[in-house]
Amino acid sequence: MTCDMSLPPTMSPPLRKANSPQAATPSENAGLQRPDPVHALVQLLRTRSSEEIRQRMYDNPPGTVWWTACKTELDARNGEQMMKAVVETSRALGKIQVLTERQDGSTEKLLQVTTEISELMQGTRESGRRMEIASYLVVAVTVVQLFYIAYLVFGKH
């Protein structure tokens, strides 16, 4: 899809005849400047797609007014996209920072709970050893009592 992107005739200032009463004086000519054709073309290219601008840039040799206008417009669009990307990256980094802080808090809580469980397990292990010793004592007392009963029963006869 190509469209005519030639410079509209209204872009150039009207020419005045030297003899006419409307002829500009030299001091008026100094203040009256022709509009920059590159700027006018950039404004015209604002409504075009990037693909169309890129194609027109490739169709014109470097250094021409069209090539410069196309390059300027593409650079402006790339700058806008970069600016949007930087803003989005900044937002993402903010979210990552918040999530990292939450994860640090969760990690600290997990470490605290793990330490408490470890202390409980150590206490349970010590209780288990005490229970083992108590069981050996119960068995030993039972054996002693059995010998005592055996002595009482068989020792008097």
C-alpha positions in Angstrom: 0.0 0.0 0.0 1.7 3.2 -1.2 0.3 6.7 -1.0 1.5 9.9 -2.3 3.7 11.5 0.3 4.9 14.5 -1.7 5.3 17.8 0.0 1.9 19.7 -0.2 2.1 22.9 -2.2 1.0 24.9 0.8 4.3 24.1 2.6 6.2 26.7 0.6 5.6 30.4 1.3 3.9 32.5 -1.4 6.3 34.4 -3.6 5.8 38.1 -3.9 6.6 40.1 -7.0 9.4 42.7 -6.7 7.3 45.5 -8.2 4.1 44.9 -6.2 3.2 47.1 -3.2 3.2 44.0 -1.1 6.9 43.3 -2.0 8.9 42.5 1.1 11.7 44.8 2.2 15.1 43.3 3.0 14.4 43.6 6.7 11.2 41.6 6.3 13.0 38.9 4.3 15.4 38.4 7.2 12.6 37.6 9.6 10.7 35.5 7.0 12.2 32.0 6.8 11.1 29.1 4.8 9.8 26.2 6.9 12.2 23.4 7.3 11.2 20.7 4.8 12.5 17.9 7.0 10.3 19.1 9.9 7.3 19.3 7.6 7.9 15.8 6.3 8.3 14.5 9.8 4.9 15.9 10.7 3.5 14.3 7.5 5.1 10.9 8.5 3.6 11.0 12.0 0.4 9.4 10.6 2.2 6.7 8.7 3.1 3.2 9.8 6.7 2.3 10.7 6.8 -0.2 7.9 5.8 2.4 5.3 8.3 4.9 6.7 11.1 2.3 6.6 10.2 1.4 3.0 10.3 5.1 2.0 13.7 5.5 3.8 15.1 2.6 1.8 13.7 4.0 -1.4 15.6 7.3 -1.0 19.4 7.7 -0.9 21.0 8.7 2.4 21.3 12.5 2.9 18.1 13.4 1.0 15.3 15.3 2.7 13.0 12.2 2.6 15.7 9.9 4.0 16.5 12.4 6.8 12.8 12.9 7.7 12.2 9.1 7.7 15.3 8.5 9.9 14.2 11.3 12.3 10.7 9.9 12.6 11.9 6.3 13.1 14.5 7.5 15.7 11.7 9.4 17.5 9.5 6.4 17.6 12.4 4.2 18.8 13.0 6.7 21.5 9.4 6.6 22.6 9.5 2.8 22.7 12.7 2.8 24.7 11.1 5.3 27.1 8.1 3.0 27.5 10.4 0.0 28.0 12.4 1.9 30.7 9.2 2.8 32.6 7.9 -0.8 32.4 11.3 -2.1 33.5 11.2 0.3 36.4 7.7 -0.9 37.4 8.8 -4.6 37.2 11.9 -3.9 39.3 9.7 -2.2 41.9 7.4 -5.3 42.0 10.4 -7.6 42.2 11.8 -5.6 45.1 8.5 -5.8 47.0 8.4 -9.6 46.4 12.0 -10.0 47.5 11.2 -8.2 50.7 8.2 -10.4 51.3 10.3 -13.5 50.6 13.0 -12.3 53.0 10.4 -12.0 55.7 9.0 -15.4 54.9 12.5 -16.9 55.0 13.2 -15.3 58.4 10.0 -16.8 59.8 10.8 -20.2 58.3 14.3 -20.1 59.8 12.8 -19.2 63.2 10.2 -22.1 63.1 12.9 -24.5 61.9 15.1 -23.5 64.8 12.3 -24.0 67.3 11.5 -27.4 65.8 15.2 -28.4 66.0 15.2 -27.4 69.7 12.0 -29.4 70.3 13.6 -32.4 68.6 16.7 -32.1 70.7 14.5 -32.0 73.9 12.6 -35.0 72.6 15.9 -36.9 72.1 17.1 -36.1 75.6 13.7 -37.2 77.0 14.0 -40.4 75.0 17.4 -41.1 76.6 16.0 -40.5 80.1 13.1 -42.8 79.3 15.6 -45.5 78.1 17.5 -45.2 81.4 14.3 -45.3 83.4 13.3 -48.5 81.5 16.6 -50.1 82.3 16.1 -49.2 86.0 12.6 -50.7 86.0 14.0 -53.9 84.4 16.9 -54.0 86.9 14.6 -53.5 89.9 12.2 -56.2 88.6 15.1 -58.6 88.3 16.3 -57.8 91.8 12.8 -58.3 93.2 12.5 -61.6 91.4 15.8 -62.8 92.9 14.6 -61.6 96.3 11.3 -63.5 96.0 13.2 -66.6 94.8 15.5 -66.2 97.8 12.5 -65.9 100.2 10.7 -68.9 98.6 13.7 -71.2 98.2 16.0 -69.9 100.9 13.9 -70.9 103.9 13.6 -74.6 102.9 
